[in-house]
Amino acid sequence: MKAGTWRIILAASLVLSGGLLIAGILVERSSESAPASSEPAHAESGEGSETAEQRTAETSEPTHDESTEAVLGINTESNAVLVVVGIASVGLAVAALTITNRPVLGLTAAFAVAAAAFDLAEVARQADASRTGLAVLAAIVALLHLAAAGGAGVGLSHAVASEDPSGVSGA
């Protein structure tokens, strides 16, 4: 692999995975809110109080199970988590293109592996909810995070190979 190719793969994987993650969550949120807004439109007036009770029961139920969104105690779909993941993805992508020291590459690899673990949990959650499209999207995001981890690993191997065998840096 050429010297700079791994950097491009790493940066592209991080940016694409961050963008697709945010897009997937926005799609999921819009699909969950759509049925709630369309329910009252097709209620007939002849059904009386029974329809009102049903509507109350339907609207009081959450559109998704909050407990399944928490992975290791972290609500993976909160706005704060989205902002942090988006900033981290872009920041680490920029760092991969400009800074190639071992701590940055190690942090990038750890971030990508952790993100892939969360993504795989999301694949299972979406598959359980019979949302095939979102499950496939989450799987693609997981693969991109794994590609980023692999790119960081290649970068780490290049960094280790280029070090002075004596362990002394600089003179």
C-alpha positions in Angstrom: 0.0 0.0 0.0 1.4 3.4 -0.9 2.5 5.6 2.0 -0.4 8.0 1.8 -3.2 5.6 0.7 -3.9 4.4 4.2 -4.4 8.0 5.3 -7.0 8.6 2.6 -8.8 5.4 3.4 -8.8 6.2 7.1 -10.0 9.8 6.6 -12.7 8.8 4.0 -14.0 6.0 6.2 -14.3 8.2 9.2 -16.1 11.0 7.3 -18.4 8.6 5.5 -19.3 6.6 8.6 -20.1 9.8 10.6 -22.3 11.1 7.8 -24.1 7.9 7.3 -24.6 7.5 11.0 -26.2 10.9 11.3 -28.3 10.3 8.2 -29.5 6.9 9.5 -30.6 8.4 12.8 -32.4 11.2 11.1 -34.2 8.7 8.9 -35.1 6.6 11.9 -36.5 9.6 13.8 -38.6 10.7 10.8 -40.0 7.2 10.3 -41.0 6.9 14.0 -42.8 10.3 14.1 -44.7 9.7 10.8 -47.2 7.1 12.0 -48.1 9.2 15.1 -49.0 12.2 13.0 -51.2 10.2 10.6 -53.2 8.2 13.1 -55.9 10.7 13.9 -56.5 11.5 10.3 -58.3 8.2 9.5 -60.4 7.9 12.7 -64.1 7.9 12.0 -66.5 10.0 14.1 -69.0 7.1 14.3 -66.8 5.0 16.6 -67.3 7.3 19.6 -65.3 7.2 22.9 -63.7 3.9 22.1 -61.7 5.5 19.3 -60.7 8.3 21.6 -59.4 5.8 24.2 -57.5 3.9 21.5 -56.0 7.1 20.2 -55.0 8.1 23.8 -53.4 4.7 24.3 -51.6 4.8 21.0 -50.2 8.3 21.5 -49.1 7.8 25.0 -47.0 4.8 24.1 -43.4 5.7 23.1 -42.7 5.2 19.4 -39.6 3.1 20.3 -38.2 1.4 23.3 -35.8 3.8 25.0 -34.0 1.0 26.8 -32.9 -0.6 23.6 -31.2 2.7 22.5 -28.9 2.6 25.5 -25.7 0.6 24.9 -23.4 0.3 27.9 -25.5 3.0 29.5 -25.1 5.5 26.6 -28.1 6.7 24.7 -26.6 6.2 21.2 -29.2 8.4 19.6 -29.1 11.5 21.8 -28.2 14.7 20.2 -25.1 15.1 22.4 -23.7 11.7 21.3 -24.4 12.6 17.6 -22.5 15.9 18.0 -19.6 14.2 19.7 -19.4 11.4 17.2 -19.6 13.8 14.3 -16.9 16.1 15.6 -14.7 13.2 16.6 -15.1 11.6 13.1 -14.1 14.8 11.3 -11.4 15.7 13.8 -9.8 12.3 13.6 -10.1 12.3 9.8 -8.2 15.6 9.7 -5.7 14.3 12.1 -5.1 11.2 10.0 -4.3 13.4 7.0 -2.0 15.8 8.9 -0.6 14.1 12.0 0.7 10.6 12.0 2.0 9.9 15.4 1.3 6.8 17.3 -1.0 8.3 20.0 -3.3 9.9 17.4 -3.4 6.7 15.4 -4.0 4.6 18.5 -6.9 6.9 19.6 -8.3 6.7 16.1 -8.2 2.9 16.1 -9.8 2.8 19.5 -12.6 5.2 18.5 -13.3 3.2 15.3 -13.4 -0.1 17.1 -15.7 1.2 19.8 -17.9 2.8 17.2 -18.1 -0.4 15.2 -19.2 -2.2 18.4 -22.0 0.3 18.9 -22.9 0.0 15.2 -23.2 -3.8 15.4 -25.5 -3.4 18.4 -27.6 -1.1 16.3 -27.7 -3.7 13.4 -29.2 -6.2 15.9 -31.7 -3.6 17.3 -32.9 -2.6 13.8 -33.1 -6.2 12.7 -35.2 -7.0 15.8 -37.5 -4.1 14.9 -37.8 -5.4 11.3 -36.2 -2.3 9.8 -34.1 -4.0 7.2 -33.0 -0.8 5.4 -31.8 0.8 8.7 -30.1 -2.5 9.7 -28.2 -2.6 6.3 -27.2 1.1 6.8 -25.9 0.4 10.3 -24.0 -2.6 8.9 -22.4 -0.4 6.3 -21.5 2.2 9.0 -19.9 -0.7 11.1 -17.9 -1.8 8.0 -16.7 1.8 7.5 -15.6 2.0 11.1 -13.8 -1.3 10.8 -12.1 0.0 7.7 -11.0 3.1 9.6 -9.7 0.9 12.4 -7.8 -1.1 9.8 -6.4 2.1 8.2 -5.3 3.3 11.7 -3.6 -0.1 12.2 -1.7 0.2 8.9 -0.7 3.7 10.0 0.5 2.4 13.3 2.6 -0.3 11.6 4.2 2.3 9.4 4.9 4.5 12.4 6.5 1.6 14.3 8.5 0.5 11.2 9.9 4.0 10.7 11.0 4.5 14.3 14.6 4.3 15.4 15.3 0.7 16.6 17.2 2.1 19.5 14.0 3.8 20.8 15.7 7.2 20.8 13.7 9.8 19.0 15.5 12.8 17.5 19.0 13.6 18.5 
